[in-house]
Amino acid sequence: MDEKLKQYRESINNIDAALVFMLAERFKVTQAVGEYKAKNSLPPADGAREKEQIARLRQLASDANLDPEFSEKFLRFIIDEVIRHHERIREGSD
C-alpha cells in the first residue's frame, strides 16, 4: 500500500477511535440524566433543549466548515437514541 495512503488511514482510524470513546462518555452522562429524569418525574425528551443543541451544533459546524445539515442529522440520531434510552429507564422505574 502507498505510504501516504497508509498514513491517512492510520489517522482516520485514530479519529474513529476517539469518536467512539467520546460517544461512550456522552452516553454515560446521558444515562445519568435519564436516571435523574426518571427519579424526578421529568419527561424523557426536552424539545426546547433539543432545538438549542441543534442550533448550537449547526453554528459550530458552520464555524468548522462542516456541513450544518450533516451535523444536524448526526445530532438528531444521537438525540433520538438518548430519548429511547430515557424512555426505557422511565419504563423500568414505573
N, C-alpha and C positions, 0 to 999 in steps of 0.2 A: 504494500500500500504506500502511496505517496506520503512522505513525511509531513508535509504541510496539512494534508487532509487528516492524518493521524492526530496532529496537534489540535486541530479544530474539534475533532470528535472527542478527544480527551477533555477538552474544555466544556463541551456540551454535556458530557457525562457528569462532570463536576457540578455544573449548574443544575442538572436534573436532580442529582443527589441533594443539593442544597434546597431545592424546591420541595422535595418530598419531606425532608426534615422540618422545613418551615411550615408546611401544611399540617404535619403531625402535631407540631407545637400549637398551631392555631386551633386544631380540633380538640386538643387537651383543654384549652381555655374555654372554647365554646361548650364543651361538655360540662364544665363547672358552671357556666352561665345557664345552661339548660337545667341543671340541678337546682340552682338558685331560683330560677323562674318557677319551677315546679313546686318548690317548698313555699314560695310566696304567692302562689296562685296567679302568676303573671302569664300572659299568652305566649305561646312558642314563637310567634312572629311579631315583629315591630315594623310596620310599614314605613313609618317616618324615619326610623334609623336606617332601614334599607335604602331609602331614597337618598339620604345624606351620604351613606357609604358609596353608593353608585356614583353620585355626583363628584365626590371626593376622588374616587378611583379614576373616573374619566378625566379629571383635571390632571392627576398625577401621570396618567398615560400620555395625555397630550404634552405635558412638560417633558416627558421622556422620549418623545417622538415614537410612541407606540399607538397603534390604532385604538381610539377610545371605544369603538364598537366591540372589538375583541376583548378589551379589558372588562367591559360590562358583561359580556357573555360569560367570561371566566368567573367574575364575582357572583353573577346570578347562579351559576352552577354550584358554587361553594355555599351561598346563602340557602339555596333550596335543600342542599344536603344537611346543613346545620338545622334548619327548621324541621326536617324529617327526624333528625336525632332528638331534638327538643320535644317533638310530639311523642316519640317513643318513651322518653324519660317521663313525660307527664302521664302517659297511659300507665306506666309502671308504678307511679306514685298515687294513683287513684284508689 
